[in-house]
Amino acid sequence: MEQSAVPVLRTAAALRASGIRTSLDTSGRKLKRSLASAATQRIRFVLLIGESEAAIGALRLKDMAEQTETVATVEEAIWQIERKLGLA
């Protein structure tokens, strides 16, 4: 397994363990196309984990509805998603 995939898979597992439906985009498309696809599918939250985020143990949480983006830990992202979706 590619080393860069490890934080992504761990994050997906944590989201699923918290009851948040999660899917991974493994298409290899450019980021802009992936975000456009998420918007078309009415996906509320997108988490991005690049090399710089993985290096500091963080991710970028994009709220597609509010058009905001924050850097957060996995736990902070789960809390924000649960709070905004009324799951907490």
Backbone hydrogen bonds, N-H to C=O, Kabsch-Sander energy under -0.5 kcal/mol:
donor,donor_aa,acceptor,acceptor_aa,energy
5,A,2,E,-1.6
6,V,2,E,-0.6
6,V,3,Q,-1.0
8,V,4,S,-0.6
9,L,5,A,-2.7
10,R,6,V,-2.5
11,T,7,P,-2.3
12,A,8,V,-2.4
13,A,9,L,-2.2
14,A,10,R,-2.2
15,L,11,T,-2.5
16,R,12,A,-2.5
17,A,13,A,-2.4
18,S,14,A,-1.2
19,G,16,R,-1.7
20,I,15,L,-2.5
21,R,19,G,-0.6
26,T,24,L,-0.9
34,S,30,K,-2.1
35,L,31,L,-2.8
36,A,32,K,-2.1
37,S,33,R,-2.3
38,A,34,S,-2.2
39,A,35,L,-2.4
40,T,36,A,-2.3
41,Q,37,S,-2.0
42,R,39,A,-1.3
43,I,38,A,-2.8
44,R,42,R,-0.5
46,V,62,K,-2.3
48,L,60,R,-2.7
54,A,50,G,-2.7
55,A,51,E,-2.0
56,I,52,S,-0.8
56,I,53,E,-0.8
57,G,54,A,-0.9
58,A,53,E,-2.8
59,L,72,A,-2.3
60,R,48,L,-2.8
61,L,59,L,-0.6
61,L,70,T,-3.2
62,K,46,V,-3.3
62,K,60,R,-0.6
63,D,61,L,-0.6
63,D,68,T,-2.4
64,M,44,R,-3.2
64,M,62,K,-0.9
65,A,44,R,-0.6
67,Q,63,D,-1.5
68,T,63,D,-1.4
70,T,61,L,-2.0
72,A,59,L,-2.5
72,A,70,T,-0.5
77,A,73,T,-2.4
78,I,74,V,-2.6
79,W,75,E,-2.2
80,Q,76,E,-2.6
81,I,77,A,-2.7
82,E,78,I,-2.8
83,R,79,W,-2.5
84,K,80,Q,-2.5
85,L,81,I,-2.1
86,G,82,E,-0.6
86,G,83,R,-0.7
87,L,82,E,-2.9
88,A,82,E,-1.1
